[in-house]
Amino acid sequence: MYRTELKGRVAVVLGGADGVGAAVCRLLAARGARIAVIGDDEAELQDLVDELRWVGADAVGIVSTGVDAASVHAGVLSEVGAPDLLFVLPCTSGAGGDFRLSVDSGLTATFEALRAFVPSMAEARTGAVVTVAPFGTDAATSAVGGGVTALTQHFAREVAGSGVRANVVSWTPQAERVEDVAFAAVYLASDASSTMTATTLDVAGTYSRL
């Protein structure tokens, strides 16, 4: 089997209804994964699920405001079973540069998601976690991206030896096509990256951090 194929894997995409998350879902569908998409906009979520099903994917949508990650985890178990792959995409859009709002919707939400999902994956002794860490021109986005990277590396160390890997894709909305980020994320979730954990792939293109 080609090592980026994901046939039969259960993939959860938190923040998956639009942008990078939707691109990740489309690529997962092409790779044969069973997909649970989590988002806070019911209409947008249903449109994406309908699109994924149209191309033959096994996909469900779960509406969540991101407040209670434990409830989302329970919903995923009920709808599709235990996840093999977890993608966490922090939301920083709509924060308008507000530092506290950015941290709450991006960094804190990522922490709650990892805390809810990773222990059961470690108990099952299998799985891959991919977080998407933004970087940008404002302090709030940079803080969220740095925090997401540090959190992911911490969880990777915490579950080292359990069979679960955790990696990061770092990107900037100013520089990249969402499809480029999705390819990096799905690569990190696939068996093609089976020896990689606590690693950050920087998808920056020609955009300079300086």
C-alpha positions in Angstrom: 0.0 0.0 0.0 1.3 3.5 -0.9 2.4 5.0 2.4 0.3 8.2 2.1 -2.9 6.2 1.6 -5.2 6.3 4.6 -7.9 3.8 3.6 -9.9 2.6 6.7 -8.4 5.2 9.0 -10.7 7.4 11.1 -9.7 11.0 10.9 -11.0 13.9 13.0 -10.5 17.4 11.8 -11.2 20.0 14.4 -11.8 23.4 12.7 -12.3 21.6 9.4 -15.3 23.4 7.8 -13.4 26.0 5.8 -9.9 27.2 4.7 -7.1 24.8 5.6 -9.4 22.5 7.5 -11.6 21.9 4.4 -8.6 21.4 2.2 -7.3 18.8 4.7 -10.7 17.0 4.6 -10.7 16.9 0.8 -7.3 15.4 0.7 -8.2 12.9 3.4 -11.2 11.9 1.3 -8.9 11.4 -1.7 -6.7 9.2 0.5 -9.6 7.0 1.6 -10.0 8.0 5.2 -13.3 8.1 7.1 -13.7 11.7 8.2 -15.4 13.5 11.2 -15.4 17.2 10.6 -15.9 19.5 13.6 -17.0 23.1 13.1 -19.1 25.8 14.6 -21.1 26.8 11.5 -23.8 24.2 10.8 -24.6 25.3 7.3 -20.9 25.5 6.2 -20.2 22.2 7.9 -23.1 20.5 6.1 -22.0 21.9 2.7 -18.5 20.4 3.2 -19.9 17.0 4.3 -22.2 16.9 1.3 -19.3 17.7 -1.0 -17.2 14.9 0.6 -20.0 12.4 0.3 -20.5 13.4 -3.3 -17.0 12.2 -4.2 -17.6 8.9 -2.3 -16.1 9.7 1.1 -17.5 8.4 4.4 -17.9 11.7 6.2 -19.9 13.1 9.1 -20.2 16.6 10.6 -20.3 17.5 14.3 -21.3 21.0 15.3 -19.3 22.4 18.2 -18.4 25.8 19.5 -15.1 24.4 20.8 -16.0 25.1 24.4 -16.2 21.5 25.6 -13.6 19.3 23.9 -14.6 16.3 26.0 -18.1 16.4 24.6 -16.7 16.6 21.1 -14.6 13.5 21.8 -17.6 11.6 23.1 -19.5 12.7 19.9 -16.7 11.4 17.7 -16.7 8.1 19.5 -20.4 7.8 19.0 -20.4 8.8 15.3 -17.3 7.2 13.8 -15.5 5.3 16.6 -12.0 5.8 18.0 -9.9 8.2 15.9 -6.6 7.1 14.3 -5.7 10.6 13.1 -6.4 14.0 14.8 -6.0 17.3 13.0 -6.3 20.5 15.2 -6.6 23.8 13.4 -6.7 26.7 15.9 -9.1 29.5 15.0 -7.6 33.0 15.0 -9.8 34.6 12.4 -12.3 37.1 13.7 -10.2 38.0 16.7 -9.2 41.2 15.1 -5.8 41.2 16.7 -7.4 40.9 20.2 -4.7 39.1 22.2 -7.0 37.4 24.8 -9.6 36.3 22.2 -6.9 34.9 19.9 -5.3 32.9 22.7 -8.7 31.6 23.9 -9.9 30.6 20.5 -6.6 29.4 19.2 -4.2 28.2 21.9 -6.6 27.3 24.8 -8.9 25.4 22.3 -5.9 23.5 21.0 -4.8 22.5 24.5 -8.4 21.3 25.4 -8.6 19.3 22.2 -5.2 17.6 22.8 -6.1 16.9 26.4 -9.4 15.3 25.3 -8.2 13.2 22.4 -4.6 12.2 23.0 -4.9 10.0 26.1 -7.3 7.6 24.5 -5.1 7.4 21.4 -2.1 6.7 23.6 -4.1 4.0 25.4 -4.9 2.4 22.1 -1.1 2.7 21.3 -1.6 4.1 17.8 -2.3 7.3 16.1 -1.0 10.5 14.6 -1.7 14.1 15.7 -1.2 17.1 13.5 -1.6 20.7 14.7 -1.5 23.7 12.4 0.3 26.6 13.9 -0.2 30.1 12.3 2.4 32.8 12.2 1.7 36.3 11.1 2.4 40.0 11.4 0.5 40.6 14.7 1.6 39.6 18.2 -1.5 37.6 19.0 -1.2 35.3 16.0 2.5 34.8 16.7 1.8 33.9 20.3 -0.9 31.4 19.3 1.4 29.8 16.8 4.3 29.6 19.2 2.1 28.2 21.9 0.5 25.6 19.6 4.0 24.4 18.6 5.2 24.1 22.2 2.0 22.3 23.3 2.3 19.8 20.4 5.9 19.1 21.2 5.0 18.6 24.9 2.3 16.1 24.1 4.6 14.3 21.7 7.1 13.8 24.5 4.4 12.8 26.9 3.2 10.0 24.7 6.6 9.0 23.4 6.8 5.2 23.1 3.0 4.7 23.0 2.8 4.5 19.3 1.3 8.0 19.0 3.1 10.7 17.0 2.4 14.5 17.2 3.8 17.0 14.7 3.1 20.6 13.6 2.6 22.4 10.4 3.6 26.1 10.7 2.2 28.4 8.0 1.1 31.9 7.3 -2.2 32.8 5.6 -0.4 35.7 3.8 1.9 33.4 1.9 0.4 30.0 1.1 -2.4 28.2 -0.7 -4.4 26.2 1.7 -3.8 23.1 -0.4 0.0 23.3 0.3 -0.7 23.3 4.0 -3.1 20.4 3.7 -0.5 18.3 1.8 2.0 18.9 4.6 -0.5 18.0 7.3 -1.7 14.8 5.6 1.9 13.7 5.0 2.6 14.1 8.7 -0.5 11.9 9.5 0.5 9.2 7.1 2.8 6.2 7.4 5.3 8.1 5.1 6.3 10.1 8.2 6.2 7.2 10.7 9.6 8.1 12.1 8.7 11.7 12.7 7.4 13.2 16.0 7.7 16.5 17.8 8.7 17.9 14.4 7.6 21.2 12.8 7.2 21.5 9.0 7.5 25.1 8.0 5.3 25.8 5.0 6.3 29.4 4.5 7.2 29.6 0.8 8.8 32.9 0.0 7.2 34.6 3.0 9.8 36.0 5.4 9.4 35.8 9.2 11.6 38.8 9.5 
